[in-house]
């Protein structure tokens, strides 16, 4: 079986045995989780805002929060703290074919 993991090597700054104290990875991971939580709430608020200026302000905050989440993700990935699994090309092709077939159901071409 081949290794389909996509990751950078860890920086080596983290201890091998994790104690109860928070380290850099923990703080960044907590920030990323917080950004994800905030964007979920803001997505709903933006959709339901009836006042135009309030909508615009929340949209700006939502965009900035999404960018913050992206920056934290990139930091984690660069430090080897966030790993991804590469998918096999055959599975990608199958999924593409499945969803490409749905396009015939769209009302507009």
BADOMAR-829575 format. One line per field, with one value per atom (N, C-alpha, C): residue in three letters; x, y, z. Coordinates in steps of 0.05 Angstrom, whole numbers, always signed. Example, Ala and Ser with C-alpha at 12.3 -4.5 7.8 and 13.67 -1.06 7.14 Angstrom:
BEGIN
vexnu <- [ALA:ALA:ALA:SER:SER:SER]
px <- [+264:+246:+264:+257:+273:+258]
py <- [-114:-90:-66:-45:-21:+1]
pz <- [+156:+156:+156:+142:+143:+157]
***
This chain:
BEGIN
vexnu <- [UNK:UNK:UNK:UNK:UNK:UNK:UNK:UNK:UNK:UNK:UNK:UNK:UNK:UNK:UNK:UNK:UNK:UNK:UNK:UNK:UNK:UNK:UNK:UNK:UNK:UNK:UNK:UNK:UNK:UNK:UNK:UNK:UNK:UNK:UNK:UNK:UNK:UNK:UNK:UNK:UNK:UNK:UNK:UNK:UNK:UNK:UNK:UNK:UNK:UNK:UNK:UNK:UNK:UNK:UNK:UNK:UNK:UNK:UNK:UNK:UNK:UNK:UNK:UNK:UNK:UNK:UNK:UNK:UNK:UNK:UNK:UNK:UNK:UNK:UNK:UNK:UNK:UNK:UNK:UNK:UNK:UNK:UNK:UNK:UNK:UNK:UNK:UNK:UNK:UNK:UNK:UNK:UNK:UNK:UNK:UNK:UNK:UNK:UNK:UNK:UNK:UNK:UNK:UNK:UNK:UNK:UNK:UNK:UNK:UNK:UNK:UNK:UNK:UNK:UNK:UNK:UNK:UNK:UNK:UNK:UNK:UNK:UNK:UNK:UNK:UNK:UNK:UNK:UNK:UNK:UNK:UNK:UNK:UNK:UNK:UNK:UNK:UNK:UNK:UNK:UNK:UNK:UNK:UNK:UNK:UNK:UNK:UNK:UNK:UNK:UNK:UNK:UNK:UNK:UNK:UNK:UNK:UNK:UNK:UNK:UNK:UNK:UNK:UNK:UNK:UNK:UNK:UNK:UNK:UNK:UNK:UNK:UNK:UNK:UNK:UNK:UNK:UNK:UNK:UNK:UNK:UNK:UNK:UNK:UNK:UNK:UNK:UNK:UNK:UNK:UNK:UNK:UNK:UNK:UNK:UNK:UNK:UNK:UNK:UNK:UNK:UNK:UNK:UNK:UNK:UNK:UNK:UNK:UNK:UNK:UNK:UNK:UNK:UNK:UNK:UNK:UNK:UNK:UNK:UNK:UNK:UNK:UNK:UNK:UNK:UNK:UNK:UNK:UNK:UNK:UNK:UNK:UNK:UNK:UNK:UNK:UNK:UNK:UNK:UNK:UNK:UNK:UNK:UNK:UNK:UNK:UNK:UNK:UNK:UNK:UNK:UNK:UNK:UNK:UNK:UNK:UNK:UNK:UNK:UNK:UNK:UNK:UNK:UNK:UNK:UNK:UNK:UNK:UNK:UNK:UNK:UNK:UNK:UNK:UNK:UNK:UNK:UNK:UNK:UNK:UNK:UNK:UNK:UNK:UNK:UNK:UNK:UNK:UNK:UNK:UNK:UNK:UNK:UNK:UNK:UNK:UNK:UNK:UNK:UNK:UNK:UNK:UNK:UNK:UNK:UNK:UNK:UNK:UNK:UNK:UNK:UNK:UNK:UNK:UNK:UNK:UNK:UNK:UNK:UNK:UNK:UNK:UNK:UNK:UNK:UNK:UNK]
px <- [+17:+0:+18:+11:+28:+18:+37:+30:+19:-6:-19:-21:-3:-4:+11:-2:+10:+16:+41:+49:+77:+83:+110:+121:+148:+159:+154:+150:+146:+171:+167:+190:+209:+201:+218:+217:+200:+198:+179:+163:+144:+155:+147:+157:+146:+162:+153:+129:+130:+108:+93:+67:+50:+41:+47:+37:+11:+1:-24:-22:+3:+6:+3:-6:-10:+16:+21:+45:+36:+54:+48:+27:+30:+10:-18:-20:-46:-58:-43:-53:-63:-47:-56:-80:-80:-103:-128:-126:-149:-159:-140:-148:-162:-153:-166:-194:-197:-223:-242:-232:-248:-257:-239:-246:-268:-266:-286:-313:-313:-338:-350:-334:-344:-355:-342:-352:-378:-382:-408:-431:-427:-447:-450:-428:-430:-444:-439:-453:-483:-493:-522:-531:-516:-523:-524:-504:-502:-527:-535:-558:-584:-585:-610:-610:-589:-588:-607:-625:-644:-634:-617:-606:-581:-581:-560:-532:-529:-502:-493:-512:-505:-496:-510:-502:-474:-469:-442:-420:-426:-406:-400:-421:-417:-404:-410:-397:-367:-359:-331:-317:-331:-320:-318:-338:-337:-314:-310:-287:-260:-258:-233:-229:-250:-248:-241:-252:-244:-215:-205:-176:-159:-168:-153:-151:-173:-173:-154:-154:-136:-106:-101:-73:-64:-82:-76:-72:-89:-86:-58:-51:-25:-2:-5:+16:+19:-4:-3:+8:+0:+10:+41:+50:+78:+95:+84:+99:+95:+80:+76:+55:+39:+19:-9:-11:-37:-30:-42:-36:-61:-57:-79:-74:-95:-93:-99:-80:-84:-104:-122:-141:-131:-138:-130:-144:-130:-141:-167:-168:-192:-217:-214:-236:-244:-224:-230:-246:-237:-251:-280:-284:-311:-329:-319:-335:-341:-321:-326:-348:-347:-367:-395:-396:-421:-434:-419:-430:-432:-416:-419:-445:-454:-480:-503:-500:-522:-527:-507:-511:-534:-541:-564:-590:-591:-614:-618:-597:-599:-620:-635:-655:-644:-619:-606:-581:-576:-551:-530]
py <- [-24:+0:+25:+44:+68:+89:+106:+127:+151:+158:+180:+205:+207:+230:+253:+277:+301:+318:+323:+338:+347:+369:+378:+365:+363:+351:+370:+359:+376:+391:+414:+432:+421:+401:+391:+407:+428:+445:+434:+414:+403:+380:+377:+354:+328:+307:+280:+270:+277:+269:+294:+294:+318:+319:+341:+346:+362:+371:+385:+414:+425:+453:+456:+479:+484:+493:+482:+490:+506:+513:+530:+517:+491:+477:+478:+475:+476:+503:+525:+552:+557:+549:+554:+537:+512:+495:+506:+517:+529:+553:+569:+593:+584:+563:+554:+543:+528:+518:+541:+562:+585:+600:+603:+616:+600:+574:+557:+560:+561:+565:+592:+613:+640:+642:+631:+633:+619:+597:+583:+602:+615:+634:+658:+669:+692:+685:+661:+654:+656:+646:+648:+677:+692:+720:+736:+732:+747:+741:+716:+708:+721:+726:+735:+765:+779:+808:+823:+838:+853:+882:+892:+919:+918:+934:+933:+938:+959:+965:+943:+933:+911:+886:+881:+858:+863:+887:+893:+890:+900:+899:+870:+854:+826:+810:+818:+805:+810:+835:+842:+826:+824:+808:+778:+768:+740:+735:+753:+751:+751:+769:+771:+746:+735:+711:+687:+685:+664:+666:+690:+694:+687:+693:+686:+656:+642:+612:+601:+613:+604:+608:+631:+636:+617:+611:+592:+564:+556:+530:+528:+549:+549:+547:+561:+560:+532:+519:+492:+472:+476:+458:+462:+487:+492:+480:+479:+468:+437:+425:+396:+388:+407:+402:+395:+396:+390:+373:+349:+330:+325:+320:+313:+286:+273:+248:+252:+244:+245:+223:+230:+210:+197:+173:+159:+171:+173:+185:+171:+145:+131:+140:+145:+154:+183:+199:+226:+226:+209:+206:+197:+177:+167:+189:+203:+225:+247:+253:+273:+264:+240:+229:+229:+222:+222:+250:+270:+296:+310:+303:+315:+306:+281:+272:+288:+300:+316:+341:+350:+376:+375:+351:+349:+355:+356:+362:+392:+408:+437:+449:+469:+481:+498:+508:+524:+511:+512:+500:+520]
pz <- [+0:+0:+0:-17:-19:+0:+9:+27:+11:+16:+2:+19:+39:+57:+45:+46:+37:+62:+68:+92:+90:+103:+107:+132:+134:+158:+181:+205:+229:+235:+247:+252:+274:+289:+310:+336:+337:+360:+381:+374:+392:+408:+433:+449:+439:+442:+433:+450:+476:+494:+501:+497:+501:+530:+543:+570:+569:+592:+593:+583:+582:+574:+544:+535:+507:+494:+470:+455:+430:+413:+390:+372:+368:+351:+363:+389:+403:+400:+403:+401:+372:+353:+325:+318:+327:+322:+335:+359:+373:+357:+347:+331:+305:+293:+268:+274:+296:+304:+310:+323:+330:+305:+286:+260:+246:+246:+233:+247:+273:+288:+283:+282:+277:+249:+229:+202:+199:+213:+212:+221:+243:+253:+236:+226:+208:+182:+171:+146:+150:+172:+177:+181:+196:+201:+175:+158:+133:+116:+115:+99:+109:+135:+147:+154:+148:+155:+137:+148:+132:+127:+143:+140:+122:+101:+81:+93:+109:+120:+139:+155:+173:+157:+136:+118:+107:+98:+86:+107:+132:+153:+160:+163:+170:+148:+123:+100:+101:+108:+110:+132:+155:+178:+170:+156:+147:+128:+109:+90:+105:+124:+140:+157:+168:+184:+167:+143:+125:+118:+114:+107:+131:+155:+179:+181:+176:+177:+157:+133:+112:+120:+132:+141:+163:+181:+203:+191:+172:+159:+146:+131:+117:+137:+159:+180:+191:+196:+206:+186:+161:+140:+136:+136:+132:+154:+178:+201:+204:+186:+187:+208:+217:+237:+225:+199:+186:+162:+162:+141:+124:+99:+80:+69:+60:+47:+17:+0:-29:-37:-55:-65:-90:-94:-118:-143:-165:-189:-198:-195:-203:-188:-162:-146:-153:-159:-168:-195:-213:-239:-235:-217:-213:-201:-182:-170:-190:-207:-228:-246:-255:-273:-260:-235:-220:-220:-212:-209:-236:-255:-282:-294:-288:-298:-288:-264:-252:-268:-284:-298:-318:-326:-345:-331:-305:-289:-284:-290:-285:-304:-294:-311:-334:-331:-352:-361:-386:-396:-401]
***
